[in-house]
Amino acid sequence: MLSGIDFNNAGDPLLFNHNGGIATDGTHLILADRNNNRILIWNTLPEGNEEPNIVLGQKDFYTNNPGNGSDELSWPIAVATDGTHLIVADTWNHRILIWNSFPTENGQAADLVLETPEKPHDERGDLKWPWAVWTDGKKLVVTSTQAGQVFIWNEFPTENNQEPDVILANVDLGTPRSIASDGTHLAIGDHNARGTPSTPGGAKGTFFWNTFPTEDDQPYDFFVSNPFRMGEEQASDAIGGEWMFGPTVTEDGKLFALTNGVFLIWNAFPESEDDAPDLVLGDYSGYDFGGSQTGDGSGVAVAGEKVFISLANGNKVVVYNEIPTEISQKPDFALGSPNIDTNTFYSHYSITNGIPASNGESLFVASDFDAKLSVWKQIPDESGAYPDFVYNLSMRPLDSDLFEDTFVLAGHETVSIWDELPLKGQQPDRVYEGSIGNVLLQNLYGVALDDKYFYLSDKTAKKVYVYEGIPEADDNPVFTFSLDDAPGKLSSDGTYLVVGAPDPSDHDIEIYRIADISEESEPIILQSLGTFNSPAGVHVFGGQLFVSDTLNNHVYIWKDIEDAIALKKPDVVLGEQVRTEKEILPQIGKNKLFWPTSIWFDGSYLWVSELKFSFRILRFSPQEE
């Protein structure tokens, strides 16, 4: 395993792995260490980079395997407390765990579990992928994020699976992900709001209720597509649409929230879209809360004058010893990092959305999120091995390929080509931006090359372009395929060209026989007996076909691609084999997969990269039958 410490190994009590929600009762500090499947608790508020006292979800501070027992967790995102109860959103177990008194031992089991029986997806009352929790000790509010609902208990639950008193399933809610309340007002941040009177096409943003909802589907009072835009004085230099990340309300009624790139403070809970934040802190003025640090799992907790800010992509918690009053103020120290500026995610060479490629001797892993290319000159043979060097790219690649000594990256409007493998830190020999010949490069998603052709897929144009050999800047494609669905990643072994699917709504891949390729070529549609759910990654090697079935958390392998075309079952299925009625859940175990995407077989090893919420790059060795 690369891009991590090792299997079932968190590394250290203070080495987080994309920490999420944070909470405090003024005495304890609680942090969701999301990808380590654990909750960390400090019994007293830390004054520096001090180790936590208690871990939940694990028996000690070093393991991180997921589980679904009452003492286990799988990808917990949010926490809340009233000083007595502790509430955890155990997100990929689709449940809420409640401790009725504050935990005092490592691995202590929860007292209550709130979950719903198996129901059809999005059915009313289905607790699905809870992302946020809130309580004042009287009420409890939970987001059922994938179901697009918000659950409210008017009195704190006392029984397992106790049904909520109020459900907000307003048609405008998409995937609600944050909760803020002072007990009177309610705000729900939404990553995919489905549409409002002011944003009929849908937008990221926050819904506000000026009085706490007491009826099912009670209408909201106003919607803000970005809290940074609230108030006319903010509109001229507002950043892109976003919702409130991990907001919290202080005892004296101040509202604190993050959004993409800024930290916001209101002196009172907003009651209209014109209530601008009273203080905005961001990288233009003081500390960098930029998107490379913040992330949509981030959160804020306030204890007296102390402000704790969990930065999910920064892999740390930064702390103000006093509530900031000036835009230039920087945090005083960090938890999980030696200082406020170090991102341990990068210092440990973790990779987001890795795209592997290998010739069997060296390994190359690109990343669109990080805009980097990591290079191992020799195939790494131990978990956590660091690359020999890392390119900082001027592009964001979405696919890569290598053939003999040629290496190519493609993404969005850019193609970069190395005529020799990038093993010495050399820059690409050719970079094409915006166009190649008469082709406008709009949203490149895939690239492949073989001994005859060079292929590019454009998601926006819904086309695959085929060039004869490596193109020069003014070369036009010899063939262009128009597809009904947007094409994704590409792979060719010189005999077959395989086209992946980039979107969750896609359920098939397309295959072309290269010997028969022409302008009129019709693809072979492969649906794998209807089982694919976003087959994002494809790779073909010597007539063998590899497909990452991303949202089913599987990788399928056919030893002969013709068997796949004939709709025969795959010879090998990697990932969890036990299916619930709803799905096969993503997990980070050694024999499990978490949203596998990009894949590559080099003849010796199969490399599998997991998407966005896992960050692992896994190596599998072929086994003798």
NUTORSE-360742 format. One line per field, with one value per residue (C-alpha): chain; x, y, z; residue in one letter. Coordinates in steps of 0.02 Angstrom, whole numbers. Layout:
<pts>
mol	c(A	...)
x	c(X	...)
y	c(Y	...)
z	c(Z	...)
type	c(a	...)
</pts>
This chain:
<pts>
mol	c(A	A	A	A	A	A	A	A	A	A	A	A	A	A	A	A	A	A	A	A	A	A	A	A	A	A	A	A	A	A	A	A	A	A	A	A	A	A	A	A	A	A	A	A	A	A	A	A	A	A	A	A	A	A	A	A	A	A	A	A	A	A	A	A	A	A	A	A	A	A	A	A	A	A	A	A	A	A	A	A	A	A	A	A	A	A	A	A	A	A	A	A	A	A	A	A	A	A	A	A	A	A	A	A	A	A	A	A	A	A	A	A	A	A	A	A	A	A	A	A	A	A	A	A	A	A	A	A	A	A	A	A	A	A	A	A	A	A	A	A	A	A	A	A	A	A	A	A	A	A	A	A	A	A	A	A	A	A	A	A	A	A	A	A	A	A	A	A	A	A	A	A	A	A	A	A	A	A	A	A	A	A	A	A	A	A	A	A	A	A	A	A	A	A	A	A	A	A	A	A	A	A	A	A	A	A	A	A	A	A	A	A	A	A	A	A	A	A	A	A	A	A	A	A	A	A	A	A	A	A	A	A	A	A	A	A	A	A	A	A	A	A	A	A	A	A	A	A	A	A	A	A	A	A	A	A	A	A	A	A	A	A	A	A	A	A	A	A	A	A	A	A	A	A	A	A	A	A	A	A	A	A	A	A	A	A	A	A	A	A	A	A	A	A	A	A	A	A	A	A	A	A	A	A	A	A	A	A	A	A	A	A	A	A	A	A	A	A	A	A	A	A	A	A	A	A	A	A	A	A	A	A	A	A	A	A	A	A	A	A	A	A	A	A	A	A	A	A	A	A	A	A	A	A	A	A	A	A	A	A	A	A	A	A	A	A	A	A	A	A	A	A	A	A	A	A	A	A	A	A	A	A	A	A	A	A	A	A	A	A	A	A	A	A	A	A	A	A	A	A	A	A	A	A	A	A	A	A	A	A	A	A	A	A	A	A	A	A	A	A	A	A	A	A	A	A	A	A	A	A	A	A	A	A	A	A	A	A	A	A	A	A	A	A	A	A	A	A	A	A	A	A	A	A	A	A	A	A	A	A	A	A	A	A	A	A	A	A	A	A	A	A	A	A	A	A	A	A	A	A	A	A	A	A	A	A	A	A	A	A	A	A	A	A	A	A	A	A	A	A	A	A	A	A	A	A	A	A	A	A	A	A	A	A	A	A	A	A	A	A	A	A	A	A	A	A	A	A	A	A	A	A	A	A	A	A	A	A	A	A	A	A	A	A	A	A	A	A	A	A	A	A	A	A	A	A	A	A	A	A	A	A	A	A	A	A	A	A	A	A	A	A	A	A	A	A	A	A	A	A	A	A	A	A	A	A	A	A	A	A	A	A	A	A	A	A	A	A	A	A	A	A	A	A	A	A	A	A	A	A	A	A	A	A	A	A	A	A	A	A	A	A	A	A	A)
x	c(0	66	-3	-21	75	22	-128	-215	-83	-123	59	41	-88	-55	-43	-217	-286	-406	-479	-660	-783	-729	-824	-796	-895	-769	-669	-647	-596	-663	-600	-661	-505	-602	-491	-414	-588	-569	-624	-489	-528	-424	-485	-422	-404	-231	-110	6	30	-18	-71	-254	-304	-438	-474	-643	-671	-502	-422	-265	-194	-105	-235	-362	-462	-648	-789	-976	-983	-1043	-860	-804	-817	-810	-764	-836	-856	-942	-952	-1058	-1074	-1175	-1048	-1141	-1181	-1060	-1133	-1038	-1092	-1027	-1047	-1009	-1101	-1254	-1286	-1270	-1179	-1219	-1125	-1242	-1096	-926	-812	-668	-583	-505	-623	-773	-933	-1077	-1235	-1360	-1366	-1481	-1502	-1645	-1691	-1648	-1755	-1755	-1629	-1691	-1853	-1919	-1843	-1693	-1536	-1408	-1228	-1249	-1124	-1170	-1239	-1292	-1364	-1394	-1434	-1619	-1641	-1539	-1519	-1439	-1415	-1461	-1347	-1368	-1556	-1567	-1654	-1631	-1693	-1744	-1779	-1872	-1809	-1642	-1661	-1662	-1689	-1599	-1666	-1788	-1877	-1859	-2003	-1977	-1905	-1854	-1860	-1887	-1870	-1729	-1615	-1482	-1344	-1352	-1183	-1177	-1285	-1281	-1405	-1422	-1578	-1690	-1619	-1563	-1443	-1408	-1259	-1287	-1158	-1287	-1441	-1565	-1630	-1704	-1804	-1640	-1539	-1663	-1527	-1456	-1303	-1194	-1256	-1342	-1527	-1583	-1736	-1766	-1868	-1827	-1931	-2074	-2161	-2109	-2041	-2059	-2004	-1839	-1835	-1689	-1546	-1369	-1263	-1107	-1095	-952	-1077	-1194	-1210	-1190	-1014	-954	-1030	-898	-753	-847	-772	-862	-1020	-999	-1087	-1041	-914	-928	-1011	-1031	-1122	-1045	-1134	-1151	-1229	-1083	-1082	-915	-898	-774	-804	-689	-541	-603	-649	-805	-872	-1044	-1077	-1257	-1347	-1395	-1579	-1570	-1456	-1401	-1322	-1140	-1007	-926	-752	-679	-507	-419	-256	-269	-249	-171	-176	-209	-376	-373	-463	-303	-318	-501	-605	-789	-761	-683	-757	-745	-761	-751	-713	-713	-586	-503	-549	-508	-518	-508	-436	-479	-360	-230	-222	-215	-312	-256	-293	-319	-290	-408	-554	-481	-534	-420	-411	-222	-222	-143	-175	-60	-20	-74	-127	-67	71	234	171	22	96	153	31	78	-25	112	261	211	189	5	-82	-261	-346	-189	-169	-39	65	212	328	368	528	471	308	228	75	-8	-142	-267	-310	-129	-68	82	173	261	400	476	630	615	453	423	420	358	206	224	378	413	438	611	547	386	344	239	137	64	-86	-212	-200	-350	-266	-93	-14	156	214	396	491	348	247	90	-23	-191	-320	-444	-365	-187	-80	101	216	387	486	587	514	522	652	773	657	657	512	396	458	290	143	-18	-144	-315	-302	-212	-239	-423	-476	-527	-471	-614	-614	-490	-525	-427	-269	-192	-59	4	120	2	-118	-131	-303	-387	-561	-653	-792	-874	-868	-920	-788	-637	-502	-382	-215	-91	61	110	32	121	35	-50	-97	-280	-355	-376	-537	-661	-792	-947	-1019	-1192	-1119	-968	-806	-684	-514	-438	-327	-253	-143	-132	-271	-413	-458	-564	-662	-710	-856	-824	-992	-1090	-1240	-1141	-1155	-1055	-888	-851	-727	-657	-557	-413	-384	-560	-554	-626	-731	-886	-830	-966	-909	-947	-1047	-996	-1118	-1054	-1227	-1290	-1179	-1068	-1094	-977	-840	-714	-549	-507	-347	-311	-147	-107	-289	-331	-462	-462	-610	-632	-817	-799	-962	-979	-804	-742	-607	-652	-522	-552	-403	-474	-564	-669	-747	-801	-871	-968	-1038	-953	-920	-748	-612	-563	-660	-560	-647	-783	-894	-1035	-1174	-1311	-1478	-1420	-1239	-1064	-993	-823	-693	-506	-470	-333	-458	-581	-587	-644	-702	-567	-538	-376	-296	-141	-66	118	133	199	85	-90	-97	-265	-293	-441	-538	-547	-608	-477	-314	-234	-135	-136	-25	-85	24	-41	-68	-42	-203)
y	c(0	170	341	287	204	22	-92	-72	55	236	272	382	456	627	575	609	546	678	731	787	860	931	971	1028	1048	1172	1036	893	908	777	750	632	557	503	391	312	254	328	466	554	632	753	755	934	1066	1049	1194	1127	975	856	676	630	531	415	334	264	144	63	-28	80	231	131	21	89	-55	-20	-120	-115	-168	-46	-18	3	136	152	325	436	615	715	727	825	837	927	882	724	633	602	580	515	508	335	379	224	115	224	251	367	306	382	370	421	472	533	387	349	200	160	66	93	34	153	141	178	151	246	165	115	-55	-91	21	72	210	385	322	442	409	313	358	355	418	537	678	798	792	927	928	1045	898	920	906	801	843	727	741	588	649	525	522	713	725	802	711	801	722	846	754	666	483	351	193	106	153	278	365	553	671	784	748	884	809	971	948	1077	974	878	807	906	904	1028	1089	1251	1301	1407	1311	1437	1457	1314	1315	1166	1170	1073	1011	980	1088	1036	1208	1359	1509	1605	1457	1352	1243	1193	1254	1226	1331	1343	1339	1446	1428	1578	1470	1290	1174	1087	1008	889	980	1151	1278	1367	1557	1593	1510	1576	1505	1559	1628	1738	1828	1875	2063	2179	2230	2052	2024	2111	1998	1840	1671	1527	1448	1345	1297	1312	1181	1119	1274	1301	1426	1493	1515	1702	1671	1697	1587	1519	1427	1380	1384	1353	1465	1572	1567	1668	1742	1818	1906	1845	1708	1773	1805	1857	1843	2022	1978	1982	1899	2019	1950	1856	1776	1701	1682	1857	1933	1813	1624	1513	1423	1382	1236	1134	1135	1154	1019	982	877	1021	1094	1222	1208	1349	1335	1502	1604	1454	1416	1244	1228	1055	1065	902	924	1009	853	954	1060	1241	1332	1513	1545	1694	1725	1822	2002	2053	1981	1966	1852	1682	1528	1505	1319	1158	983	840	944	1022	1195	1281	1278	1096	978	801	735	797	770	585	587	545	560	609	528	435	382	242	186	66	-22	-157	-70	104	174	340	407	568	666	793	853	879	931	819	672	554	444	286	241	61	-28	-2	-162	-101	-7	180	191	371	418	466	635	729	845	998	1005	1155	1046	934	763	647	503	443	312	248	149	97	257	380	445	553	650	722	822	962	1070	1004	861	838	716	650	564	478	415	554	468	614	757	821	926	863	876	938	1024	1056	1175	1216	1124	996	1028	1064	984	1100	1022	1055	926	787	635	494	460	303	258	103	61	141	267	403	422	563	565	728	718	882	850	666	616	504	572	451	517	418	413	547	707	868	1031	1051	868	823	658	521	462	541	441	529	440	447	454	551	449	429	347	253	101	11	-142	-122	-247	-171	6	16	171	194	290	447	476	386	371	267	78	18	28	27	-82	-59	-188	-84	-187	-139	41	172	328	217	100	54	5	-156	-108	-204	-197	-350	-423	-255	-251	-101	55	188	83	226	137	23	-66	-192	-289	-431	-470	-466	-341	-251	-142	-43	-46	107	125	-63	-64	-204	-234	-363	-461	-562	-665	-652	-493	-596	-681	-510	-467	-631	-574	-714	-687	-615	-737	-634	-511	-406	-322	-365	-507	-493	-381	-300	-263	-87	-103	-166	-37	42	3	19	-160	-263	-372	-231	-84	96	172	99	204	209	39	-25	-197	-201	-389	-415	-313	-241	-63	2	182	229	390	546	477	341	398	224	152	-38	-169	-346	-489	-622	-789	-964	-1061)
z	c(0	-51	-3	178	319	300	316	484	535	579	615	767	888	812	630	564	400	336	502	495	620	787	947	1126	1287	1354	1440	1316	1134	1013	835	699	619	467	362	516	570	743	861	961	1131	1235	1416	1436	1303	1224	1238	1103	992	1132	1109	1139	1293	1222	1055	1001	858	890	1038	1028	936	801	715	592	519	495	573	611	793	925	969	788	654	466	403	541	482	619	809	932	1121	1254	1388	1436	1276	1135	960	809	628	579	398	295	421	389	574	722	878	1048	1213	1355	1465	1414	1365	1482	1398	1230	1115	1229	1145	1109	1215	1076	889	771	601	488	418	238	128	-54	-83	-39	39	169	339	270	368	230	240	389	370	511	688	811	987	1132	1247	1214	1026	906	721	592	404	301	165	23	50	43	212	385	541	701	870	982	1135	1146	1092	1228	1124	983	811	885	741	720	761	610	438	317	144	52	-135	-136	-22	-117	-6	158	245	389	532	632	766	921	972	885	711	599	451	338	220	59	-67	-204	-174	-307	-347	-261	-321	-340	-408	-507	-582	-414	-321	-172	-27	142	189	337	449	564	682	723	612	703	554	417	264	344	212	237	250	135	41	15	-124	-32	146	86	-25	116	122	-26	25	-3	-174	-280	-228	-180	-217	-302	-233	-76	85	268	322	502	578	765	877	1037	1203	1169	997	878	721	659	492	358	173	27	64	208	393	437	599	628	793	785	690	515	485	302	153	188	356	305	413	535	505	357	371	221	128	53	226	349	361	209	234	48	-31	-30	160	201	118	144	301	396	555	696	885	1012	1198	1286	1191	1107	927	854	664	587	411	323	176	285	394	553	678	693	856	904	1089	1076	959	813	791	647	472	483	637	616	723	873	854	771	824	714	636	698	647	569	394	377	292	348	203	88	203	204	15	14	-154	-193	-343	-397	-579	-588	-737	-740	-861	-734	-681	-628	-559	-605	-510	-567	-473	-535	-358	-308	-482	-454	-532	-410	-478	-406	-512	-454	-411	-224	-122	47	108	133	21	-29	-213	-274	-331	-363	-507	-471	-630	-721	-768	-679	-763	-768	-860	-909	-1021	-1068	-1217	-1232	-1183	-1212	-1064	-1081	-963	-1016	-922	-955	-1093	-1085	-1151	-1092	-1182	-1128	-1267	-1132	-968	-836	-727	-712	-668	-846	-910	-1049	-1226	-1290	-1207	-1303	-1226	-1296	-1461	-1569	-1752	-1782	-1615	-1475	-1310	-1190	-1050	-1085	-977	-1058	-1155	-1231	-1359	-1445	-1591	-1716	-1638	-1506	-1425	-1327	-1249	-1217	-1089	-1139	-1327	-1301	-1427	-1442	-1559	-1644	-1712	-1816	-1703	-1578	-1646	-1686	-1639	-1809	-1840	-1860	-1803	-1931	-1845	-1728	-1633	-1566	-1415	-1338	-1162	-1104	-1122	-979	-960	-1106	-1127	-1278	-1298	-1487	-1516	-1416	-1365	-1207	-1153	-970	-896	-793	-707	-569	-686	-810	-815	-964	-1052	-1239	-1333	-1509	-1608	-1672	-1830	-1887	-1829	-1947	-1944	-1948	-1808	-1685	-1511	-1422	-1269	-1113	-967	-872	-852	-789	-634	-669	-564	-631	-712	-705	-730	-877	-929	-1064	-1068	-1186	-1214	-1028	-969	-800	-748	-587	-541	-433	-338	-316	-239	-352	-481	-615	-713	-871	-929	-1104	-1156	-1278	-1126	-1063	-1233	-1228	-1058	-964	-780	-735	-686	-533	-425	-302	-154	-30	-87	42	-21	83	4	-31	-85	-52	67	35	169	188	244	161	66	34	-86	-66	-231	-344	-499	-598	-628	-715	-747	-795	-820	-643	-530	-533	-465	-402	-348	-239	-264	-159	7	29	-53	-53	-198	-187	-266	-303	-364	-484	-399	-468	-492)
type	c(m	l	s	g	i	d	f	n	n	a	g	d	p	l	l	f	n	h	n	g	g	i	a	t	d	g	t	h	l	i	l	a	d	r	n	n	n	r	i	l	i	w	n	t	l	p	e	g	n	e	e	p	n	i	v	l	g	q	k	d	f	y	t	n	n	p	g	n	g	s	d	e	l	s	w	p	i	a	v	a	t	d	g	t	h	l	i	v	a	d	t	w	n	h	r	i	l	i	w	n	s	f	p	t	e	n	g	q	a	a	d	l	v	l	e	t	p	e	k	p	h	d	e	r	g	d	l	k	w	p	w	a	v	w	t	d	g	k	k	l	v	v	t	s	t	q	a	g	q	v	f	i	w	n	e	f	p	t	e	n	n	q	e	p	d	v	i	l	a	n	v	d	l	g	t	p	r	s	i	a	s	d	g	t	h	l	a	i	g	d	h	n	a	r	g	t	p	s	t	p	g	g	a	k	g	t	f	f	w	n	t	f	p	t	e	d	d	q	p	y	d	f	f	v	s	n	p	f	r	m	g	e	e	q	a	s	d	a	i	g	g	e	w	m	f	g	p	t	v	t	e	d	g	k	l	f	a	l	t	n	g	v	f	l	i	w	n	a	f	p	e	s	e	d	d	a	p	d	l	v	l	g	d	y	s	g	y	d	f	g	g	s	q	t	g	d	g	s	g	v	a	v	a	g	e	k	v	f	i	s	l	a	n	g	n	k	v	v	v	y	n	e	i	p	t	e	i	s	q	k	p	d	f	a	l	g	s	p	n	i	d	t	n	t	f	y	s	h	y	s	i	t	n	g	i	p	a	s	n	g	e	s	l	f	v	a	s	d	f	d	a	k	l	s	v	w	k	q	i	p	d	e	s	g	a	y	p	d	f	v	y	n	l	s	m	r	p	l	d	s	d	l	f	e	d	t	f	v	l	a	g	h	e	t	v	s	i	w	d	e	l	p	l	k	g	q	q	p	d	r	v	y	e	g	s	i	g	n	v	l	l	q	n	l	y	g	v	a	l	d	d	k	y	f	y	l	s	d	k	t	a	k	k	v	y	v	y	e	g	i	p	e	a	d	d	n	p	v	f	t	f	s	l	d	d	a	p	g	k	l	s	s	d	g	t	y	l	v	v	g	a	p	d	p	s	d	h	d	i	e	i	y	r	i	a	d	i	s	e	e	s	e	p	i	i	l	q	s	l	g	t	f	n	s	p	a	g	v	h	v	f	g	g	q	l	f	v	s	d	t	l	n	n	h	v	y	i	w	k	d	i	e	d	a	i	a	l	k	k	p	d	v	v	l	g	e	q	v	r	t	e	k	e	i	l	p	q	i	g	k	n	k	l	f	w	p	t	s	i	w	f	d	g	s	y	l	w	v	s	e	l	k	f	s	f	r	i	l	r	f	s	p	q	e	e)
</pts>
